[in-house]
C-alpha cells in the first residue's frame, strides 16, 4: 500500500516521460515492498506528481535549461520494511527515473535524485473513515490472491 509522491521542477517531464514513470514507479515500489500482485493491492497503491514552480539548490534557483532534480517520497506502513526492502525501493525508484531520462548515467550522482521512505506509524493511516492497521492492509491486499 505505498503512497508515492514524485517532486519535479515544473515542465521538466513531457507527457511521454511522465507516463513512463507513472506506469512503472508504483509497480516497482510494490515489488520491493513485497505487496501481492492483486487488483486490491494495486487499487490502494497511488502515485501523485508534484510539479514545483521554483527549485533551489544551494540558495540559487535551478535554471530552466538545467537537468531536472527529483525527490521521490514513498509512504508505507511502519513494520512493513526492513533494510533490504528499503535498499530495493531506492534502487528501483532510481532505475525508473534513470530509464526515463535522456542521460541515465547522471543518476549515479547523489545530487540528481533523492528517495525518502516515510514509514507511517501504526494507527496513523486512515481510509474509509477508519484507522487502517497493517493487519487490515494485509487482509485487504490478499483479496483475490488465493490466500
Backbone as a chain_set.jsonl record, in Angstrom:
{"seq": "XXXXXXXXXXXXXXXXXXXXXXXXXXXXXXXXXXXXXXXXXXXXXXXXXXXXXXXXXXXXXXXXXXXXXXXXXXXXXXXXXXXXXXXXXXXXXXXXXXXXXXXXXXXXXXXXXXXXXXXXXXXXXXXXXXXXXXXXXXXXXXXXXXX", "coords": {"N": [[0.831, -1.183, 0.0], [1.726, 1.385, -0.984], [2.139, 4.941, -0.942], [3.119, 7.124, -3.218], [4.999, 9.96, -3.929], [6.078, 12.075, -6.399], [8.316, 14.578, -6.917], [9.096, 17.16, -9.068], [10.787, 19.658, -11.065], [8.7, 22.157, -12.472], [7.417, 21.555, -15.684], [9.465, 19.874, -16.487], [9.04, 17.262, -17.207], [7.975, 15.736, -20.069], [4.921, 14.555, -21.624], [5.245, 11.873, -22.44], [7.466, 10.939, -20.909], [6.442, 11.353, -18.344], [4.265, 9.537, -18.335], [5.666, 7.139, -18.693], [7.208, 6.985, -16.34], [5.115, 7.106, -14.473], [3.721, 4.733, -15.034], [5.465, 2.792, -14.146], [6.632, 3.347, -11.619], [5.095, 2.981, -9.137], [4.547, 0.254, -9.368], [7.114, -0.872, -9.195], [7.838, -0.108, -6.596], [5.907, -1.524, -5.171], [6.733, -4.161, -5.744], [9.247, -4.208, -4.451], [8.423, -3.769, -1.859], [7.101, -6.081, -1.35], [4.453, -6.462, -1.796], [1.365, -8.075, -2.638], [0.455, -9.178, -5.959], [-2.245, -8.203, -6.686], [-5.494, -7.028, -7.692], [-6.723, -5.611, -5.658], [-4.542, -4.761, -4.096], [-3.226, -3.142, -5.96], [-5.162, -1.17, -6.291], [-4.952, 0.41, -4.042], [-2.501, 1.545, -4.142], [-0.827, 4.288, -4.787], [0.238, 7.058, -6.881], [1.335, 10.37, -7.038], [2.127, 13.285, -8.885], [4.035, 16.042, -8.271], [4.553, 19.143, -9.449], [6.988, 21.499, -9.158], [7.182, 24.958, -8.859], [9.501, 26.626, -8.494], [12.764, 25.579, -7.977], [15.248, 25.352, -5.697], [18.752, 25.131, -5.267], [21.357, 25.075, -3.1], [20.666, 27.652, -2.374], [20.207, 28.974, -4.736], [18.103, 29.373, -7.564], [17.328, 26.685, -9.79], [18.216, 26.832, -13.189], [16.148, 27.142, -16.116], [17.166, 25.59, -18.143], [18.603, 23.631, -16.896], [19.406, 20.227, -15.985], [16.758, 18.288, -14.694], [16.04, 17.912, -11.169], [15.064, 15.397, -8.822], [12.762, 14.338, -6.33], [11.594, 11.639, -4.611], [9.084, 10.55, -2.632], [8.177, 7.986, -0.575], [5.54, 6.6, 1.004], [4.853, 4.238, 3.422], [3.315, 1.666, 5.447], [4.468, 1.509, 8.8], [6.573, -1.086, 9.968], [6.418, -2.689, 7.805], [8.743, -2.696, 6.426], [12.218, -3.525, 5.977], [15.825, -3.254, 6.107], [16.77, -4.393, 3.685], [14.509, -4.245, 2.002], [14.18, -1.478, 1.967], [16.563, -0.661, 0.679], [16.106, -1.894, -1.773], [13.824, -0.521, -2.686], [14.897, 2.1, -3.014], [16.816, 1.581, -5.005], [15.195, 0.584, -7.129], [13.414, 2.751, -7.607], [15.21, 4.766, -8.362], [16.247, 3.589, -10.676], [13.94, 3.528, -12.337], [13.53, 6.294, -12.75], [15.968, 6.947, -14.007], [15.818, 5.344, -16.316], [13.868, 6.701, -17.713], [15.065, 9.006, -18.436], [17.043, 11.232, -20.512], [19.729, 11.131, -20.05], [20.755, 8.711, -18.461], [22.995, 7.998, -16.92], [23.575, 10.08, -15.219], [22.265, 9.66, -12.861], [23.844, 8.348, -11.097], [25.025, 10.244, -9.637], [24.595, 11.595, -6.484], [23.277, 14.035, -6.221], [21.239, 14.217, -8.004], [18.82, 12.717, -7.725], [16.691, 12.088, -5.004], [15.476, 9.729, -2.667], [13.008, 9.35, -0.368], [11.941, 7.43, 2.255], [9.12, 7.12, 4.001], [7.928, 5.858, 6.856], [4.882, 5.191, 8.021], [3.608, 5.51, 11.195], [2.009, 2.88, 13.069], [-1.476, 3.057, 13.351], [-1.682, 5.593, 12.369], [-2.579, 5.827, 9.798], [-5.304, 6.268, 7.741], [-8.414, 5.333, 6.226], [-11.464, 5.255, 4.445], [-12.854, 6.41, 6.518], [-11.891, 5.238, 8.793], [-9.355, 4.075, 11.107], [-6.604, 2.47, 9.708], [-4.958, -0.466, 10.088], [-1.922, -2.445, 9.957], [-2.57, -5.172, 9.742], [-5.099, -4.979, 8.655], [-4.53, -3.981, 6.145], [-3.0, -6.068, 5.068], [-4.934, -8.08, 4.989], [-6.817, -6.917, 3.229], [-5.281, -6.54, 0.853], [-4.651, -9.132, 0.202], [-6.919, -10.112, -0.836], [-8.419, -11.895, -3.362], [-6.068, -13.127, -4.076], [-5.894, -15.782, -3.644], [-5.128, -16.585, -1.17]], "CA": [[0.0, 0.0, 0.0], [2.543, 2.594, -0.983], [1.704, 6.229, -1.479], [4.357, 7.638, -3.795], [4.95, 11.342, -4.408], [7.207, 12.458, -7.237], [8.505, 16.026, -7.0], [9.944, 17.524, -10.204], [10.598, 21.048, -11.486], [7.599, 22.348, -13.41], [7.745, 21.492, -17.103], [10.641, 19.056, -16.784], [8.625, 15.965, -17.745], [6.987, 15.751, -21.136], [3.866, 13.574, -21.375], [5.775, 10.519, -22.625], [8.274, 10.59, -19.73], [5.517, 11.307, -17.206], [3.531, 8.28, -18.404], [6.6, 6.038, -18.485], [7.499, 6.949, -14.902], [3.877, 6.781, -13.768], [3.358, 3.333, -15.242], [6.423, 1.875, -13.536], [7.129, 3.691, -10.286], [4.358, 2.314, -8.069], [4.739, -1.189, -9.526], [8.438, -1.23, -8.675], [7.787, 0.023, -5.134], [5.128, -2.659, -4.679], [7.586, -5.347, -5.802], [10.253, -4.108, -3.391], [7.715, -3.843, -0.587], [6.589, -7.435, -1.182], [2.996, -6.427, -1.901], [0.855, -9.078, -3.581], [0.055, -8.687, -7.279], [-3.7, -8.337, -6.773], [-6.18, -5.779, -8.033], [-6.959, -4.887, -4.405], [-3.285, -4.094, -3.728], [-2.989, -2.082, -6.943], [-6.152, -0.109, -6.11], [-4.571, 1.281, -2.919], [-1.102, 1.932, -4.356], [-1.028, 5.521, -5.539], [1.338, 7.959, -7.237], [0.988, 11.729, -7.456], [3.253, 14.061, -9.398], [4.019, 17.435, -7.829], [5.456, 19.99, -10.219], [7.422, 22.603, -8.321], [7.413, 26.17, -9.651], [10.9, 27.04, -8.402], [13.574, 24.596, -7.26], [16.501, 25.979, -5.284], [19.88, 24.298, -4.835], [22.386, 25.942, -2.534], [20.17, 29.02, -2.296], [20.019, 29.533, -6.07], [17.124, 28.607, -8.348], [17.808, 25.984, -10.985], [17.822, 27.497, -14.434], [15.205, 26.371, -16.921], [17.873, 24.641, -19.011], [19.312, 22.642, -16.068], [18.8, 18.903, -15.863], [15.875, 18.297, -13.526], [16.274, 17.161, -9.943], [13.881, 14.636, -8.438], [12.589, 13.78, -4.995], [10.505, 10.672, -4.554], [8.733, 10.242, -1.25], [7.403, 6.759, -0.543], [4.903, 6.368, 2.295], [4.46, 2.845, 3.647], [3.025, 1.405, 6.855], [5.594, 1.072, 9.639], [6.567, -2.521, 10.215], [6.413, -3.434, 6.542], [10.054, -2.523, 5.806], [13.498, -3.824, 6.612], [16.867, -2.572, 5.331], [16.827, -4.927, 2.322], [13.394, -3.672, 1.242], [14.467, -0.05, 1.763], [17.583, -0.579, -0.38], [15.471, -2.291, -3.033], [12.98, 0.595, -3.117], [15.764, 3.178, -3.507], [17.398, 1.129, -6.266], [14.166, 0.5, -8.162], [12.932, 4.096, -7.91], [16.275, 5.448, -9.11], [16.317, 2.982, -12.009], [12.792, 4.007, -13.125], [13.817, 7.673, -13.16], [17.082, 6.925, -14.962], [15.351, 4.759, -17.581], [13.024, 7.675, -18.414], [15.851, 10.224, -18.655], [17.918, 11.231, -21.683], [21.086, 10.87, -19.581], [20.578, 7.864, -17.283], [24.216, 7.908, -16.116], [23.646, 11.152, -14.221], [21.626, 9.22, -11.625], [24.895, 7.877, -10.178], [25.339, 11.418, -8.825], [23.564, 11.729, -5.451], [22.602, 15.33, -6.294], [20.24, 14.158, -9.072], [17.525, 12.208, -7.243], [16.627, 11.609, -3.62], [14.335, 8.88, -2.334], [12.696, 9.382, 1.063], [10.981, 6.404, 2.653], [8.422, 7.525, 5.216], [7.165, 4.755, 7.428], [3.77, 5.778, 8.765], [3.419, 4.712, 12.411], [0.757, 2.136, 13.262], [-2.552, 3.891, 13.867], [-1.634, 6.922, 11.752], [-3.046, 5.73, 8.42], [-6.747, 6.124, 7.76], [-9.123, 5.242, 4.949], [-12.851, 4.873, 4.641], [-13.32, 6.933, 7.786], [-11.412, 4.365, 9.862], [-7.916, 3.826, 11.219], [-6.223, 1.253, 8.993], [-3.782, -1.094, 10.703], [-1.21, -3.283, 8.992], [-3.305, -6.422, 9.513], [-6.193, -4.638, 7.747], [-3.942, -3.851, 4.802], [-2.649, -7.435, 4.618], [-6.195, -8.757, 4.67], [-7.392, -6.293, 2.039], [-4.462, -6.766, -0.362], [-4.645, -10.554, -0.103], [-8.19, -10.431, -1.506], [-8.276, -12.306, -4.758], [-4.767, -13.74, -4.386], [-5.954, -17.211, -3.376], [-4.613, -16.866, 0.168]], "C": [[0.873, 1.242, 0.0], [1.767, 3.801, -1.485], [2.987, 6.914, -1.927], [4.111, 9.05, -4.312], [6.23, 11.613, -5.185], [7.218, 13.976, -7.322], [9.496, 16.307, -8.122], [9.763, 19.012, -10.486], [9.512, 21.127, -12.565], [8.097, 22.333, -14.849], [8.896, 20.575, -17.464], [10.287, 17.677, -17.339], [7.623, 16.17, -18.869], [5.998, 14.607, -20.882], [4.387, 12.138, -21.482], [6.582, 10.074, -21.398], [7.407, 10.477, -18.485], [4.786, 9.957, -17.186], [4.438, 7.077, -18.177], [6.92, 5.878, -16.996], [6.249, 6.518, -14.13], [3.488, 5.322, -13.883], [4.259, 2.38, -14.459], [6.689, 2.12, -12.059], [6.408, 2.941, -9.165], [4.533, 0.798, -8.161], [6.071, -1.645, -8.946], [8.485, -1.124, -7.15], [7.007, -1.143, -4.542], [5.951, -3.94, -4.683], [8.604, -5.352, -4.661], [9.622, -4.286, -2.016], [7.233, -5.268, -0.295], [5.077, -7.495, -1.229], [2.528, -7.488, -2.895], [0.424, -8.419, -4.888], [-1.442, -8.938, -7.46], [-4.295, -6.992, -7.158], [-6.438, -4.949, -6.782], [-5.709, -4.133, -3.973], [-2.99, -2.938, -4.679], [-3.915, -0.898, -6.717], [-5.782, 0.853, -4.983], [-3.101, 1.666, -2.981], [-1.089, 3.107, -5.321], [0.271, 6.253, -5.807], [0.737, 9.314, -7.58], [2.262, 12.422, -7.904], [3.05, 15.509, -8.969], [5.036, 18.211, -8.655], [5.73, 21.257, -9.417], [7.747, 23.805, -9.2], [8.878, 26.594, -9.658], [11.642, 26.069, -7.501], [14.912, 25.257, -6.959], [17.514, 24.921, -4.886], [20.956, 25.251, -4.344], [21.972, 27.402, -2.494], [19.965, 29.694, -3.631], [18.996, 28.709, -6.839], [17.805, 27.895, -9.517], [17.358, 26.749, -12.215], [16.919, 26.558, -15.228], [15.898, 25.339, -17.793], [18.704, 23.62, -18.221], [18.62, 21.288, -16.161], [17.934, 18.885, -14.615], [16.419, 17.481, -12.36], [14.975, 16.438, -9.625], [13.932, 14.336, -6.95], [11.398, 12.843, -5.091], [10.295, 10.319, -3.095], [7.783, 9.048, -1.28], [6.856, 6.574, 0.869], [4.422, 4.932, 2.383], [4.126, 2.659, 5.124], [4.285, 0.961, 7.606], [5.44, -0.421, 9.916], [6.591, -3.343, 8.946], [7.783, -3.419, 5.863], [11.165, -3.122, 6.66], [14.557, -3.181, 5.717], [16.96, -3.086, 3.899], [15.708, -4.347, 1.456], [13.621, -2.189, 0.982], [15.489, 0.14, 0.638], [16.971, -0.889, -1.744], [14.578, -1.174, -3.564], [13.839, 1.705, -3.712], [16.35, 2.804, -4.866], [16.365, 1.132, -7.398], [13.65, 1.883, -8.58], [13.963, 4.839, -8.759], [16.376, 4.904, -10.528], [15.15, 3.444, -12.897], [13.044, 5.425, -13.631], [14.909, 7.712, -14.22], [16.636, 6.4, -16.323], [14.494, 5.725, -18.387], [13.786, 8.937, -18.798], [16.721, 10.095, -19.896], [19.367, 10.914, -21.316], [21.04, 10.013, -18.311], [21.808, 7.781, -16.381], [24.284, 8.98, -15.033], [23.013, 10.751, -12.892], [22.594, 8.53, -10.67], [25.321, 9.012, -9.246], [24.242, 11.605, -7.775], [22.829, 13.062, -5.464], [21.525, 15.356, -7.387], [18.87, 13.756, -8.551], [17.661, 11.712, -5.811], [15.372, 10.768, -3.462], [14.176, 8.92, -0.822], [11.647, 8.311, 1.343], [10.405, 6.819, 3.999], [7.57, 6.361, 5.7], [6.132, 5.343, 8.386], [3.517, 4.913, 10.001], [2.042, 4.048, 12.468], [-0.286, 3.051, 13.901], [-2.615, 5.277, 13.263], [-1.995, 6.905, 10.273], [-4.544, 5.522, 8.502], [-7.312, 6.057, 6.363], [-10.555, 4.806, 5.247], [-13.419, 5.331, 5.976], [-12.855, 6.149, 8.998], [-9.878, 4.401, 9.924], [-7.634, 2.497, 10.523], [-4.924, 0.741, 9.608], [-3.159, -2.05, 9.694], [-1.939, -4.586, 8.728], [-4.506, -6.187, 8.599], [-5.686, -4.569, 6.307], [-3.604, -5.226, 4.242], [-3.902, -8.182, 4.186], [-6.79, -8.225, 3.371], [-6.604, -6.639, 0.783], [-4.382, -8.229, -0.739], [-5.908, -10.964, -0.851], [-7.943, -10.773, -2.974], [-6.944, -12.95, -5.088], [-4.771, -15.236, -4.117], [-5.441, -17.58, -2.011], [-5.745, -17.071, 1.13]], "O": [[0.764, 2.071, 0.904], [0.874, 3.696, -2.325], [3.842, 7.245, -1.105], [3.147, 9.305, -5.035], [7.331, 11.401, -4.678], [6.239, 14.587, -7.751], [10.602, 15.765, -8.133], [8.71, 19.575, -10.186], [9.427, 20.273, -13.448], [9.067, 23.008, -15.192], [9.274, 20.498, -18.633], [11.153, 16.995, -17.887], [6.542, 16.717, -18.648], [6.232, 13.778, -20.004], [4.0, 11.281, -20.687], [6.4, 8.961, -20.906], [7.624, 9.59, -17.658], [4.7, 9.312, -16.141], [4.032, 6.103, -17.542], [6.903, 4.767, -16.465], [6.321, 5.669, -13.242], [2.977, 4.737, -12.928], [3.842, 1.265, -14.142], [6.949, 1.171, -11.32], [7.062, 2.324, -8.324], [4.653, 0.129, -7.135], [6.147, -2.68, -8.284], [9.103, -1.958, -6.488], [7.406, -1.694, -3.516], [5.882, -4.723, -3.736], [8.797, -6.367, -3.991], [10.22, -4.883, -1.12], [6.987, -5.622, 0.858], [4.476, -8.461, -0.759], [3.213, -7.767, -3.879], [0.072, -7.239, -4.911], [-1.854, -9.768, -8.27], [-3.671, -5.948, -6.97], [-6.382, -3.72, -6.832], [-5.801, -2.988, -3.531], [-2.552, -1.872, -4.245], [-3.518, 0.249, -6.921], [-6.248, 1.992, -4.969], [-2.521, 2.07, -1.972], [-1.312, 2.943, -6.52], [1.259, 6.106, -5.087], [-0.245, 9.4, -8.318], [3.341, 12.174, -7.366], [2.023, 16.121, -9.266], [6.238, 17.962, -8.567], [4.81, 21.987, -9.048], [8.496, 23.688, -10.17], [9.434, 26.888, -10.716], [11.196, 25.773, -6.392], [15.624, 25.672, -7.873], [17.169, 23.931, -4.242], [21.41, 26.126, -5.082], [22.817, 28.293, -2.57], [19.588, 30.865, -3.677], [19.016, 27.48, -6.776], [18.725, 28.423, -10.142], [16.237, 27.255, -12.263], [16.931, 25.343, -15.031], [15.3, 24.324, -18.148], [19.431, 22.827, -18.819], [17.412, 21.205, -16.384], [18.337, 19.416, -13.58], [17.149, 16.506, -12.538], [13.91, 16.825, -10.104], [15.001, 14.109, -6.382], [10.335, 13.212, -5.589], [11.207, 9.852, -2.412], [6.731, 9.087, -1.918], [7.621, 6.409, 1.819], [3.674, 4.464, 1.525], [4.608, 3.418, 5.965], [5.063, 0.146, 7.111], [4.334, -0.938, 10.073], [6.764, -4.561, 8.996], [7.963, -4.063, 4.83], [11.064, -3.211, 7.884], [14.22, -2.62, 4.675], [17.204, -2.301, 2.983], [15.94, -3.997, 0.299], [13.295, -1.69, -0.095], [15.311, 0.984, -0.24], [17.277, -0.232, -2.739], [14.574, -0.906, -4.765], [13.543, 2.199, -4.799], [16.373, 3.63, -5.779], [16.637, 1.625, -8.492], [13.472, 2.149, -9.768], [13.615, 5.467, -9.759], [16.569, 5.666, -11.476], [15.349, 3.721, -14.079], [12.8, 5.724, -14.8], [14.79, 8.426, -15.215], [17.023, 6.94, -17.359], [14.396, 5.595, -19.607], [13.222, 9.839, -19.415], [17.095, 8.99, -20.29], [20.145, 10.479, -22.166], [21.26, 10.522, -17.211], [21.671, 7.519, -15.186], [24.98, 8.804, -14.033], [23.208, 11.44, -11.891], [22.214, 8.166, -9.557], [25.909, 8.768, -8.193], [23.074, 11.758, -8.133], [21.827, 13.2, -4.763], [20.959, 16.413, -7.664], [17.867, 14.382, -8.894], [18.612, 11.014, -5.46], [14.333, 11.064, -4.054], [15.095, 8.567, -0.083], [10.582, 8.303, 0.725], [11.112, 6.863, 5.006], [6.622, 5.94, 5.037], [6.474, 5.914, 9.422], [3.243, 3.72, 9.876], [1.051, 4.59, 11.979], [0.0, 3.737, 14.883], [-3.501, 6.062, 13.601], [-1.738, 7.881, 9.567], [-5.006, 4.673, 9.264], [-6.768, 6.645, 5.429], [-10.805, 4.069, 6.201], [-14.348, 4.723, 6.507], [-13.353, 6.356, 10.104], [-9.204, 4.71, 8.942], [-8.349, 1.516, 10.73], [-3.918, 1.449, 9.637], [-3.788, -2.419, 8.702], [-1.932, -5.068, 7.596], [-4.897, -7.082, 7.849], [-6.342, -5.043, 5.379], [-3.887, -5.516, 3.079], [-3.921, -8.834, 3.142], [-7.216, -8.999, 2.514], [-7.191, -6.991, -0.24], [-4.076, -8.55, -1.888], [-5.959, -12.046, -1.436], [-7.326, -10.006, -3.712], [-6.694, -13.29, -6.245], [-3.758, -15.901, -4.336], [-5.322, -18.765, -1.701], [-5.513, -17.319, 2.313]]}, "num_chains": 1, "name": "protein.A"}
